[in-house]
Every structure is written in C-alpha cells, then in structure tokens.
Amino acid sequence: MGSVTHLIVSMFAAITLMSEAQYILGVTKDEPSKQYYTTVYIGSAAMMSPVNLLLDLGTNLTWLNCRKIKSLSSLGLITCQSSTCKSIPGNGCDRNTCLYRQPRPLGKNTVVATGRVVQDNATIFTTVGGQPIHIAPSRRFTFSCAVEKYLQGLAPPIAGVLALSPGEFPFWRQMTSAFNVIPKFSLCLPSSRYGYFFMGTPSLGGKKTVPMSSTPLKIDSGKYLISVASIYVDGVPLTLDPSLLEGGAQLSTVVPYTVLQTDIYNALAQSFTLNATNIGMTETLGHAPFKHCFEEGASGKNMDVSVMEIGLPANGKEVKWRFQGANMMVRVSETVICLAFVDGGKKPNESVIIGTHQLQDYLIEFDLSTTQMAFSDPLILHNTNCST
C-alpha cells in the first residue's frame, strides 16, 4: 500500500484539489496501446486485490477477470430474483444466478460474453484539506466476472473495464451513492505516466485557479454527448453542412484519436495544411491511422500550427473548447508530425467522437446532478498538466 499512497501524494505536485467530499483514484496511461486505466482494490481489508481496469465512458456495469481477486471468500453472487439483477440492463439468468452481457469497448464486437454478476468490497482513497492521506471505508460494489479469453484487445496490465457510463450501475454512481456525495466525477487524463480520477466535487485550488466552462450533457443510448454549434480553426469557422453537427459529439475514453465524419475531417485538414505550409512545413506521406502528415522543415519543430475550437452552447451563449499544440498533433518520427485526427468515413454512427489524445491534460467534469459537463482551459496555458 505504501507505493500506492506515494503515487497518489505525488499527483498533487502538479495540481492541488480541495473539496468537502472528494474521492480519488490514480489513472495510468499505457503508452503502447494508448489505453487509460485505474486500479481498484477489491476484497476484504485483510485481503485486498489491486485490479487494473480500463476507463470506459460507454460501459454500464464494470466487468473484470475475477481470477485476479486473491480471495473469493467475500465475493457474493447476485440472485436472479433480486432487485439488483432486475435493474441491470442486459441482465439474464442461469438458474438462480444473475448474468450480464458484457459490452466490449474495443473492436467491432459490441457483445462478447455473458458473465456472472457478483458483489465484493471496493476500497478507494479520500482527501482531507487537499491531502490524499485517508483510505475510505470499503463499500459493496456490484460488477460482473468476465471470461479471460474475452479480454482480447486490452493492454497486458489491464484485467477488465471500469464502467463510467451515465447508467444506473457504473462505478462512479455506485461509489457516490455509497458515500452520499454529489453524483459527479472528473477525469484528468495524462499525456504520460499518471493522472487522476475524482468522484465528488473537486475544484482546482492552490495558488492558481484554472477556469472551467460548462455545457449541457446529452445522454443518449448510454453515451455522453455534447451539442456542437460550430468548429473553428484559428478563429475562422469551418464551412460545414449544419446537419453534420446535429447529432453532437460523443466523448470517449477508449478511442485514442478524435474521429470525424469525412466532410468535417477534410475541412479541418485543408485549413490545417494551409497553415502548416505557411510556416515552412512540407506535406509528406501519411502514417496510419493519420492521413495528413508533415516534415517540420523550416518551421523549427513547432507543434503549434493551428488552434481548433469547438463552439458549445452555454446559457444562451456560445463557449469555445480550445485545442492546440500537442492536442492537435502527434509526433511519428524525429522530423514528422501528423494531424491527430482520424477520418471516420462518410456515414459513421457519430459525426464526431472526441478521443483521449484531445482530452488529455484537461480537467473534465461530468455532473449528473445538473447534466452538465465542465472543462478547463488547456492546462499547459496555466503552467501545469495532468501528468506526474
């Protein structure tokens, strides 16, 4: 436990967060896969097992390889006739055992297996006066046991999926309900190493105040969506068919790079390419999955080619979510950088899916008590980031 406490204390070197009711878990970036996971301690106080779980905004019930739990003595099966089982979307029965159809966040297969629904204790950390020095009392936690072979696609350290959807049984809702705090959670995804996952009401404190803007959340089919009024590059709106933005933008913690419908992507790429060539870059061959890449040449290794802003509604006016520098670009070699967006085709299910490369180094808050999403400025503008 000492190393875990040290990790969490080190997080506050970058950002100090203070609140009356706040619970914290660390977030780790697996660099080869670009997957983000947190560690939940499952089991009794005397036999807690650390289990690494992929953060997924689209999964409703946490599922994991239960063989990672050292002791199964505190594990309880949920019966088919229980109110808990009946409340879980996608539930089923095997005699008197409750089952859950496990949605797979990666790849094309949306449903992979049926697993038993169980309960065990989950332990998290709390903070007092901004210092993460307390372990919160363990709480009963409902999740599903996954068959190991269905963990394909997850990075080797990861043994399951942590549900963060707006549904009835995601991890954050179970914990905020158990501790009787406001139903909200926040993510600070790191560009490298370790970041933060908060439940409760964090606010940036210390010597600096990082501004937060808010926009309404749209909940649709278990997804978090935000309405998009316009997309700007360097202050100039892209010329787009308004119907392309009608569905809004989905937020994802499992899609590594923002995916755009072809017409939106082409408009962004055209504007970006013009700016890149104007500062001395030369377009070169793409590097999958990226289509538009550039030799830096005379630009002198400059990642700040363009600023993209997404116009969002907020109390009768428009607020702009700003992306720049490392959130716009990805380096694929010593001298080549690429536009860090993916062409999603002419008729995708969602015209815009905002991925983790664009979300990293922002504080993003999901407040289900008001159905609002709050987002910070790029933290680099305030001389900090999510990484420790």
C-alpha positions as MATLAB code, in Angstrom:
seq = 'MGSVTHLIVSMFAAITLMSEAQYILGVTKDEPSKQYYTTVYIGSAAMMSPVNLLLDLGTNLTWLNCRKIKSLSSLGLITCQSSTCKSIPGNGCDRNTCLYRQPRPLGKNTVVATGRVVQDNATIFTTVGGQPIHIAPSRRFTFSCAVEKYLQGLAPPIAGVLALSPGEFPFWRQMTSAFNVIPKFSLCLPSSRYGYFFMGTPSLGGKKTVPMSSTPLKIDSGKYLISVASIYVDGVPLTLDPSLLEGGAQLSTVVPYTVLQTDIYNALAQSFTLNATNIGMTETLGHAPFKHCFEEGASGKNMDVSVMEIGLPANGKEVKWRFQGANMMVRVSETVICLAFVDGGKKPNESVIIGTHQLQDYLIEFDLSTTQMAFSDPLILHNTNCST';
ca = [
       0.000    0.000    0.000;
       2.960    2.333    0.607;
       3.780    2.687   -3.080;
       0.140    3.420   -3.917;
      -0.047    6.156   -1.285;
       3.208    7.628   -2.604;
       1.790    7.654   -6.137;
      -1.364    9.473   -5.068;
       0.529   12.017   -2.964;
       2.847   12.714   -5.923;
      -0.168   13.597   -8.067;
      -0.683   16.739   -6.045;
       2.693   18.139   -7.055;
       1.034   19.229  -10.302;
      -2.489   20.097   -9.145;
      -3.951   20.613   -5.687;
      -7.617   19.720   -5.422;
      -9.739   20.545   -2.408;
     -13.346   19.807   -1.589;
     -15.633   18.845    1.242;
     -16.304   15.422   -0.237;
     -13.774   14.036   -2.664;
     -12.562   10.560   -3.543;
      -9.608    9.809   -5.734;
      -8.102    7.060   -7.838;
      -4.958    7.279   -9.938;
      -5.063    6.959  -13.732;
      -2.241    5.292  -15.678;
      -1.594    5.673  -19.397;
      -0.418    2.501  -21.114;
       1.728    4.141  -23.782;
       1.908    1.314  -26.375;
      -1.882    0.903  -26.535;
      -2.887    4.492  -25.617;
      -5.307    2.927  -23.113;
      -6.097    4.563  -19.767;
      -6.747    2.522  -16.664;
      -7.196    2.893  -12.943;
      -6.578    0.459  -10.102;
      -9.445   -0.606   -7.859;
      -8.762   -2.572   -4.675;
     -11.280   -5.397   -4.396;
     -11.860   -7.699   -1.448;
     -11.843   -7.567    2.336;
      -9.486   -5.228    4.196;
      -7.218   -8.148    5.080;
      -7.054   -9.465    1.511;
      -7.394   -6.576   -0.952;
      -6.508   -7.300   -4.590;
      -5.389   -4.495   -6.936;
      -7.177   -4.874  -10.287;
      -6.355   -2.634  -13.261;
      -9.477   -1.579  -15.169;
      -9.847    0.307  -18.452;
     -11.738    3.593  -18.101;
     -14.815    3.461  -20.349;
     -17.494    6.139  -20.570;
     -19.688    3.746  -22.546;
     -19.883    0.698  -20.241;
     -22.730    0.438  -17.728;
     -21.548   -2.365  -15.413;
     -17.897   -2.941  -14.536;
     -16.578   -6.321  -15.652;
     -13.264   -7.997  -14.932;
     -11.309  -11.208  -14.754;
     -12.278  -12.388  -11.268;
      -9.236  -14.672  -11.168;
      -7.279  -11.505  -10.351;
      -9.019  -11.422   -6.954;
      -6.790  -13.215   -4.431;
      -9.570  -14.368   -2.134;
     -13.092  -15.134   -3.272;
     -14.429  -15.584    0.256;
     -16.016  -12.112    0.289;
     -17.421  -12.480   -3.237;
     -21.221  -12.770   -3.292;
     -23.360  -13.944   -6.188;
     -26.348  -11.802   -7.160;
     -29.505  -13.865   -7.441;
     -31.717  -13.714  -10.479;
     -34.758  -12.624   -8.475;
     -33.012   -9.736   -6.689;
     -33.943   -6.133   -7.377;
     -30.289   -5.508   -8.274;
     -30.356   -8.085  -11.058;
     -33.681   -6.860  -12.392;
     -32.325   -3.288  -12.564;
     -29.256   -4.136  -14.672;
     -29.750   -3.531  -18.408;
     -28.903   -6.631  -20.412;
     -29.413   -8.953  -17.457;
     -30.138  -12.635  -17.821;
     -30.383  -15.769  -15.704;
     -28.651  -19.100  -15.305;
     -30.925  -20.958  -12.894;
     -30.813  -18.503   -9.954;
     -27.604  -16.686  -10.878;
     -27.795  -13.193  -12.378;
     -25.916  -12.759  -15.658;
     -24.772   -9.696  -17.581;
     -23.999   -9.333  -21.275;
     -20.602   -7.686  -21.315;
     -20.209   -4.990  -23.963;
     -16.706   -4.884  -25.383;
     -15.388   -1.323  -25.683;
     -12.701   -2.227  -28.222;
     -13.126   -3.651  -31.695;
     -16.286   -4.248  -33.704;
     -17.965   -6.843  -31.494;
     -20.323   -4.971  -29.189;
     -21.218   -8.006  -27.047;
     -18.688  -10.702  -26.253;
     -19.847  -12.902  -23.399;
     -22.224  -13.499  -20.540;
     -20.745  -13.218  -17.071;
     -21.998  -13.756  -13.530;
     -22.989  -10.651  -11.594;
     -21.318  -10.505   -8.196;
     -20.579   -8.165   -5.296;
     -17.443   -7.580   -3.269;
     -15.852   -4.792   -1.283;
     -14.135   -1.941   -3.148;
     -11.655    0.395   -1.472;
     -10.799    3.891   -2.679;
      -8.985    6.909   -1.276;
     -10.361   10.129    0.129;
      -8.740   13.514    0.744;
      -8.888   15.928    3.638;
      -7.762   19.525    3.083;
      -6.448   18.565   -0.321;
      -4.190   15.797    1.008;
      -4.847   12.178   -0.084;
      -3.933   10.564    3.210;
      -7.046    8.568    4.072;
      -8.408    5.298    2.793;
     -12.192    5.498    2.576;
     -14.092    2.626    4.205;
     -14.733   -0.155    1.729;
     -18.170   -0.362    0.117;
     -20.049   -3.195   -1.556;
     -19.542   -2.982   -5.275;
     -21.574   -4.728   -7.997;
     -19.713   -5.976  -11.088;
     -19.515   -8.906  -13.477;
     -16.929  -11.664  -13.835;
     -15.510  -11.850  -17.365;
     -14.092  -14.919  -19.056;
     -10.364  -14.327  -19.519;
     -10.311  -15.052  -23.251;
     -12.729  -12.162  -23.828;
     -10.187   -9.622  -22.572;
      -8.598   -9.571  -26.039;
      -7.579   -6.101  -27.135;
      -6.883   -4.866  -23.628;
      -3.283   -3.959  -22.791;
      -1.487   -6.668  -20.734;
      -1.709   -4.791  -17.396;
      -5.495   -4.415  -17.739;
      -7.877   -7.093  -16.414;
     -11.284   -5.590  -17.142;
     -13.359   -2.482  -17.783;
     -14.410    0.178  -15.263;
     -17.927    1.350  -16.113;
     -18.304    5.143  -16.247;
     -21.498    5.428  -18.302;
     -24.482    7.603  -17.322;
     -26.459    4.436  -16.495;
     -27.659    3.025  -13.177;
     -24.671    0.821  -12.238;
     -21.404    2.491  -13.317;
     -18.624    2.548  -10.737;
     -18.826    6.300  -10.097;
     -22.564    6.149   -9.373;
     -22.216    3.205   -7.012;
     -19.448    4.951   -5.070;
     -21.009    8.429   -4.887;
     -24.263    6.826   -3.750;
     -22.490    4.712   -1.116;
     -20.627    7.733    0.273;
     -23.634   10.069   -0.143;
     -21.846   12.685   -2.255;
     -22.961   14.630   -5.331;
     -23.243   12.303   -8.368;
     -20.376   13.633  -10.401;
     -16.893   12.545  -11.401;
     -13.895   14.171  -13.041;
     -11.054   12.949  -15.227;
      -7.613   14.410  -15.758;
      -6.094   12.116  -18.390;
      -2.299   12.346  -18.541;
      -0.231   12.744  -21.690;
       2.302   10.479  -19.965;
       2.598    8.471  -16.767;
      -0.110    9.098  -14.173;
      -3.245   11.229  -13.930;
      -6.375   11.480  -11.785;
      -9.928   10.194  -11.460;
     -12.085   12.012   -8.903;
     -15.536   11.326   -7.530;
     -17.392   14.035   -5.658;
     -16.823   17.759   -6.001;
     -13.212   18.657   -6.795;
     -12.190   22.231   -7.515;
      -8.795   23.468   -8.543;
      -7.125   25.260   -5.668;
      -3.691   26.336   -4.511;
      -2.019   29.418   -5.904;
      -3.754   29.226   -9.284;
      -7.348   28.961  -10.369;
      -7.886   27.172  -13.641;
     -11.077   28.429  -15.343;
     -13.833   25.937  -16.106;
     -16.582   26.354  -18.691;
     -19.814   24.342  -18.750;
     -22.103   22.993  -21.435;
     -25.177   20.724  -21.231;
     -24.636   16.980  -21.461;
     -26.879   14.965  -23.759;
     -27.447   11.385  -22.634;
     -28.386    9.072  -25.493;
     -28.235    5.251  -25.579;
     -25.772    5.194  -22.686;
     -23.443    7.748  -24.316;
     -22.257   11.167  -23.193;
     -22.794   13.719  -25.963;
     -22.330   17.480  -26.204;
     -24.033   19.758  -28.728;
     -21.727   21.348  -31.295;
     -22.709   24.687  -32.831;
     -19.519   25.361  -34.833;
     -15.927   24.265  -35.346;
     -13.279   26.953  -35.747;
      -9.658   26.912  -36.886;
      -7.707   29.976  -35.783;
     -10.980   31.768  -35.171;
     -12.453   31.093  -38.612;
     -15.494   28.766  -38.718;
     -15.200   25.738  -40.987;
     -17.744   25.671  -43.797;
     -19.856   22.620  -42.998;
     -23.317   21.282  -43.740;
     -25.155   22.066  -40.448;
     -26.735   18.614  -40.489;
     -23.310   17.080  -39.835;
     -23.246   18.626  -36.363;
     -26.863   17.947  -35.397;
     -26.071   14.727  -33.529;
     -23.470   16.396  -31.362;
     -20.081   14.995  -30.343;
     -19.604   11.814  -28.331;
     -16.969   11.714  -25.589;
     -14.835    8.580  -25.361;
     -12.060    7.296  -23.115;
     -11.337    4.282  -25.344;
     -10.989    5.955  -28.769;
      -7.367    7.175  -28.910;
      -7.776    9.939  -31.537;
     -10.815   12.056  -32.376;
     -12.791   10.565  -35.247;
     -14.504   12.947  -37.674;
     -17.006   12.354  -40.451;
     -15.207   12.676  -43.798;
     -16.512   16.136  -44.728;
     -15.637   17.540  -41.303;
     -12.228   15.899  -41.418;
     -11.465   17.253  -44.909;
     -12.438   20.794  -43.924;
     -10.204   20.643  -40.845;
      -7.306   19.049  -42.759;
      -7.499   21.612  -45.556;
      -7.344   24.544  -43.167;
      -4.604   22.924  -41.107;
      -2.499   22.055  -44.168;
      -2.637   25.656  -45.393;
      -1.351   26.913  -42.044;
       1.355   24.226  -41.863;
       2.744   25.060  -45.305;
       2.655   28.776  -44.488;
       5.074   28.231  -41.597;
       7.508   26.137  -43.625;
       6.253   22.572  -43.243;
       6.077   20.173  -46.180;
       3.281   17.626  -46.569;
       4.528   14.047  -46.663;
       3.095   10.523  -46.755;
       0.541    9.641  -44.112;
       1.261    7.310  -41.210;
      -1.768    5.109  -40.421;
      -4.198    5.914  -38.971;
      -3.254    9.516  -39.862;
      -3.787   10.870  -43.373;
      -2.123   14.289  -43.132;
       1.496   14.388  -42.014;
       4.238   16.990  -42.384;
       8.004   17.309  -42.445;
       8.725   20.089  -39.994;
      11.462   21.613  -42.150;
      11.818   25.372  -41.725;
       9.143   25.518  -39.019;
      11.702   24.506  -36.392;
       9.800   21.703  -34.665;
       6.709   23.761  -33.998;
       3.674   21.801  -32.733;
       1.549   24.969  -32.528;
       0.365   25.017  -36.113;
      -3.311   25.818  -35.568;
      -5.808   26.310  -32.772;
      -9.085   24.426  -33.151;
     -12.126   25.452  -31.132;
     -15.457   23.691  -30.751;
     -18.354   26.071  -30.190;
     -20.721   24.762  -27.499;
     -23.986   26.119  -26.049;
     -23.933   27.592  -22.549;
     -26.796   29.581  -21.019;
     -27.889   31.169  -24.250;
     -24.391   31.948  -25.490;
     -21.525   30.068  -27.077;
     -18.442   28.895  -25.228;
     -15.380   27.582  -27.023;
     -13.436   24.454  -26.158;
      -9.866   25.106  -27.284;
      -7.401   22.526  -28.650;
      -3.849   23.340  -29.661;
      -0.276   22.068  -29.837;
       0.134   18.513  -28.578;
      -3.656   18.001  -28.506;
      -3.775   18.683  -32.258;
      -0.617   16.889  -33.368;
       1.179   13.607  -32.829;
       4.858   13.015  -33.494;
       5.549    9.889  -35.575;
       9.288   10.421  -36.131;
      12.017   12.888  -35.227;
      11.058   15.243  -38.043;
       7.475   14.264  -38.943;
       4.267   15.233  -37.167;
       0.693   14.318  -38.123;
      -2.709   15.847  -37.629;
      -4.008   13.777  -34.700;
      -7.498   13.165  -36.094;
      -8.953   10.183  -37.945;
     -11.259   10.147  -40.973;
     -14.327    8.191  -39.852;
     -15.958    7.804  -43.268;
     -18.984    9.366  -44.945;
     -21.701    7.770  -42.812;
     -20.418    6.957  -39.310;
     -22.776    6.406  -36.375;
     -21.447    9.604  -34.803;
     -20.096   12.528  -36.851;
     -17.659   13.457  -34.058;
     -16.146   11.185  -31.389;
     -13.716   13.084  -29.178;
     -10.855   10.750  -28.253;
      -8.304   10.633  -25.467;
      -5.471   12.405  -27.327;
      -7.646   15.501  -27.448;
      -8.912   15.045  -23.848;
      -5.515   14.629  -22.199;
      -4.231   17.438  -19.976;
      -7.691   18.918  -19.401;
      -9.783   18.634  -16.266;
     -13.153   17.278  -17.460;
     -16.082   17.047  -15.034;
     -19.278   15.049  -15.619;
     -22.002   16.343  -13.317;
     -25.070   14.126  -13.471;
     -26.866   16.170  -10.798;
     -27.179   19.045  -13.291;
     -26.496   17.084  -16.526;
     -23.599   19.402  -17.340;
     -20.041   18.855  -18.494;
     -17.376   21.287  -17.293;
     -13.978   21.583  -18.952;
     -10.860   23.541  -18.146;
      -8.628   25.552  -20.392;
      -5.693   23.552  -21.758;
      -3.717   23.090  -18.544;
      -0.489   23.924  -20.364;
      -1.755   27.522  -20.513;
      -1.592   27.515  -16.711;
       1.872   26.003  -16.478;
       0.640   22.577  -15.400;
      -0.798   19.336  -16.773;
      -2.409   16.068  -15.674;
       0.847   14.090  -15.650;
       3.054   13.428  -12.646;
];
